[in-house]
Amino acid sequence: MTTTTSVMRSEIAEQPDALRRTFAELLPLRSEIAALGRATKHVLFIARGSSDNAAVYGSYLLQAHAGRLATLGSPSIATAYGSKIDLSDVLAVAISQSGKTEEIVETMRWAADCGARTVGVTNGADSPLAAEADVALVTRAGNEVAVPATKTYNTQLAALAVLALGLGADLDPADLDRVPDAIEETLAAPTDSLEEIVERMVAVQGAVISGRGMAFSTALEAALKLKEACYLHAMGLSYADLLHGPIAVVDPRTPALLVAAPAGPTLAGTVALAERARSAGAPVFGFGGGSALAAASDLSVPVPDVPEWVSPMNLIVPAQLLTERLARRLGYNPDVPRGLNKVTQTA
């Protein structure tokens, strides 16, 4: 395997400090978030790409722990159809790493025109998204050069964790302090299992990546990274959806990458899926899930034991490392995937 490094790998390593800066910046804004929460009942997320995967985490988090109905919006309702919807009891949360994606900014404006209060989550302090939102949650990832989002994605998760606390989630803010330290532990851990997973994925054309609940966002983001940097036909699915038909593609030529927090209500189902996939002859690679998922997998990458609600910030790191190493092993430059730009504009 080549030993050259990449900007993507360097930016993965910057995540612990980026998260510490982001928590320090955003936790003091909880009272402003709470004020918006008192004026609204439901939450509408507006995002695309990796930001949309972050929104999936936010949606689960708010519904499971803050008692708020949350849903992912369809920007085309605003930009293509120009519909008018009563959003007077809605908090619209627009997420864009750059804060410059016109579709997302336009949809946030539309939501405000429909009566919503707005929050902007972005790494762009001087962006239109930050300037126009009622409250801007500006992440502190620093400049990100590699096209695949790593530290900007993870700091978006951090911002959404703070959003949940501001909206009244009955969770311990001290849990956030454990996240950067746990990522440092992951980055310093031996890489034998990860390297073997890379070698076993070199010849495959597709993979299934699955998780549920809080970990579903990780499955989606891991699949996206493998698509954009490794050109792999990767499907990110909830294991509940996977069992409704797509499980048929899991076979000896199609590995299953399963992600789960070390504990939580979806762990048992993830372990059962691992056992079913192995019975079909598929290679099964576990990310997180503690000893239970490790025992049910062919190979596993452990993730430090943190509470389920913050675990997606830790679970995504092994998937990022896998993507970067597999891309280089295949002879691709993970920093500049073909056909992609850092800021994507959609109509």
Solvent accessible surface area in square Angstrom, and as a share of the most:
residue,aa,sasa,rsa
1,M,99,0.44
2,T,56,0.33
3,T,133,0.77
4,T,87,0.51
5,T,102,0.60
6,S,12,0.08
7,V,59,0.34
8,M,0,0.00
9,R,54,0.20
10,S,55,0.35
11,E,5,0.02
12,I,0,0.00
13,A,48,0.38
14,E,73,0.33
15,Q,1,0.00
16,P,4,0.03
17,D,77,0.40
18,A,0,0.00
19,L,0,0.00
20,R,87,0.32
21,R,108,0.40
22,T,0,0.00
23,F,11,0.05
24,A,74,0.57
25,E,71,0.32
26,L,1,0.00
27,L,36,0.18
28,P,97,0.61
29,L,42,0.21
30,R,89,0.32
31,S,81,0.52
32,E,84,0.38
33,I,0,0.00
34,A,28,0.22
35,A,47,0.36
36,L,7,0.03
37,G,4,0.04
38,R,187,0.68
39,A,55,0.42
40,T,10,0.06
41,K,125,0.53
42,H,58,0.26
43,V,2,0.01
44,L,25,0.12
45,F,2,0.01
46,I,1,0.00
47,A,2,0.02
48,R,111,0.41
49,G,45,0.43
50,S,13,0.09
51,S,6,0.04
52,D,44,0.23
53,N,15,0.08
54,A,0,0.00
55,A,0,0.00
56,V,14,0.08
57,Y,0,0.00
58,G,1,0.01
59,S,10,0.06
60,Y,79,0.30
61,L,0,0.00
62,L,1,0.01
63,Q,82,0.37
64,A,65,0.51
65,H,64,0.29
66,A,18,0.14
67,G,73,0.70
68,R,39,0.14
69,L,111,0.55
70,A,6,0.04
71,T,70,0.41
72,L,64,0.32
73,G,19,0.18
74,S,67,0.43
75,P,2,0.01
76,S,40,0.26
77,I,58,0.29
78,A,11,0.08
79,T,37,0.21
80,A,77,0.59
81,Y,160,0.61
82,G,50,0.49
83,S,40,0.26
84,K,144,0.61
85,I,79,0.40
86,D,114,0.59
87,L,14,0.07
88,S,71,0.46
89,D,51,0.26
90,V,13,0.08
91,L,0,0.00
92,A,0,0.00
93,V,0,0.00
94,A,0,0.00
95,I,1,0.00
96,S,6,0.04
97,Q,38,0.17
98,S,28,0.18
99,G,0,0.00
100,K,118,0.50
101,T,17,0.10
102,E,118,0.53
103,E,4,0.02
104,I,2,0.01
105,V,6,0.03
106,E,81,0.36
107,T,3,0.02
108,M,3,0.01
109,R,115,0.42
110,W,33,0.12
111,A,0,0.00
112,A,50,0.39
113,D,110,0.57
114,C,13,0.08
115,G,37,0.35
116,A,7,0.06
117,R,97,0.35
118,T,4,0.03
119,V,0,0.00
120,G,0,0.00
121,V,0,0.00
122,T,0,0.00
123,N,35,0.18
124,G,17,0.17
125,A,54,0.42
126,D,146,0.75
127,S,2,0.01
128,P,54,0.34
129,L,0,0.00
130,A,13,0.10
131,A,85,0.66
132,E,77,0.34
133,A,14,0.11
134,D,74,0.38
135,V,11,0.07
136,A,30,0.23
137,L,0,0.00
138,V,18,0.10
139,T,3,0.02
140,R,85,0.31
141,A,0,0.00
142,G,38,0.36
143,N,127,0.65
144,E,14,0.06
145,V,94,0.54
146,A,0,0.00
147,V,27,0.15
148,P,0,0.00
149,A,6,0.05
150,T,0,0.00
151,K,6,0.03
152,T,5,0.03
153,Y,1,0.00
154,N,0,0.00
155,T,1,0.00
156,Q,2,0.01
157,L,1,0.00
158,A,0,0.00
159,A,0,0.00
160,L,1,0.00
161,A,0,0.00
162,V,0,0.00
163,L,0,0.00
164,A,0,0.00
165,L,19,0.10
166,G,7,0.07
167,L,13,0.06
168,G,57,0.55
169,A,10,0.08
170,D,137,0.71
171,L,32,0.16
172,D,75,0.39
173,P,48,0.30
174,A,56,0.43
175,D,20,0.10
176,L,1,0.00
177,D,99,0.51
178,R,110,0.40
179,V,0,0.00
180,P,3,0.02
181,D,81,0.42
182,A,6,0.05
183,I,0,0.00
184,E,75,0.34
185,E,105,0.47
186,T,15,0.09
187,L,37,0.18
188,A,88,0.68
189,A,39,0.30
190,P,124,0.78
191,T,47,0.27
192,D,114,0.59
193,S,39,0.25
194,L,8,0.04
195,E,52,0.23
196,E,81,0.36
197,I,0,0.00
198,V,0,0.00
199,E,78,0.35
200,R,104,0.38
201,M,1,0.00
202,V,40,0.23
203,A,88,0.68
204,V,24,0.14
205,Q,134,0.60
206,G,15,0.14
207,A,1,0.01
208,V,0,0.00
209,I,1,0.00
210,S,0,0.00
211,G,0,0.00
212,R,97,0.36
213,G,11,0.10
214,M,8,0.04
215,A,5,0.04
216,F,35,0.15
217,S,1,0.00
218,T,1,0.01
219,A,0,0.00
220,L,41,0.21
221,E,0,0.00
222,A,3,0.02
223,A,2,0.02
224,L,48,0.24
225,K,1,0.00
226,L,2,0.01
227,K,94,0.40
228,E,32,0.14
229,A,1,0.01
230,C,5,0.03
231,Y,56,0.21
232,L,11,0.06
233,H,141,0.63
234,A,2,0.02
235,M,72,0.32
236,G,16,0.15
237,L,36,0.18
238,S,9,0.06
239,Y,18,0.07
240,A,26,0.20
241,D,77,0.40
242,L,1,0.01
243,L,76,0.38
244,H,158,0.71
245,G,42,0.40
246,P,43,0.27
247,I,27,0.14
248,A,87,0.67
249,V,67,0.38
250,V,8,0.05
251,D,36,0.18
252,P,90,0.56
253,R,190,0.69
254,T,22,0.13
255,P,1,0.01
256,A,1,0.01
257,L,4,0.02
258,L,0,0.00
259,V,2,0.01
260,A,1,0.01
261,A,9,0.07
262,P,20,0.13
263,A,63,0.49
264,G,36,0.34
265,P,119,0.75
266,T,24,0.14
267,L,27,0.14
268,A,79,0.62
269,G,23,0.22
270,T,1,0.01
271,V,25,0.14
272,A,56,0.43
273,L,6,0.03
274,A,0,0.00
275,E,101,0.45
276,R,122,0.45
277,A,1,0.01
278,R,98,0.36
279,S,96,0.62
280,A,54,0.42
281,G,42,0.40
282,A,3,0.03
283,P,23,0.14
284,V,0,0.00
285,F,1,0.00
286,G,0,0.00
287,F,2,0.01
288,G,3,0.03
289,G,0,0.00
290,G,35,0.33
291,S,97,0.62
292,A,46,0.35
293,L,0,0.00
294,A,40,0.31
295,A,84,0.65
296,A,7,0.05
297,S,10,0.06
298,D,54,0.28
299,L,29,0.14
300,S,25,0.16
301,V,17,0.10
302,P,102,0.64
303,V,14,0.08
304,P,23,0.14
305,D,102,0.53
306,V,7,0.04
307,P,37,0.23
308,E,38,0.17
309,W,9,0.03
310,V,0,0.00
311,S,0,0.00
312,P,0,0.00
313,M,0,0.00
314,N,1,0.01
315,L,0,0.00
316,I,1,0.00
317,V,0,0.00
318,P,0,0.00
319,A,5,0.04
320,Q,0,0.00
321,L,8,0.04
322,L,1,0.00
323,T,0,0.00
324,E,0,0.00
325,R,25,0.09
326,L,0,0.00
327,A,0,0.00
328,R,35,0.13
329,R,86,0.31
330,L,55,0.27
331,G,67,0.64
332,Y,80,0.30
333,N,80,0.41
334,P,3,0.02
335,D,19,0.10
336,V,93,0.54
337,P,5,0.03
338,R,164,0.60
339,G,83,0.80
340,L,72,0.36
341,N,112,0.57
342,K,78,0.33
343,V,54,0.31
344,T,82,0.48
345,Q,92,0.41
346,T,62,0.36
347,A,123,0.95
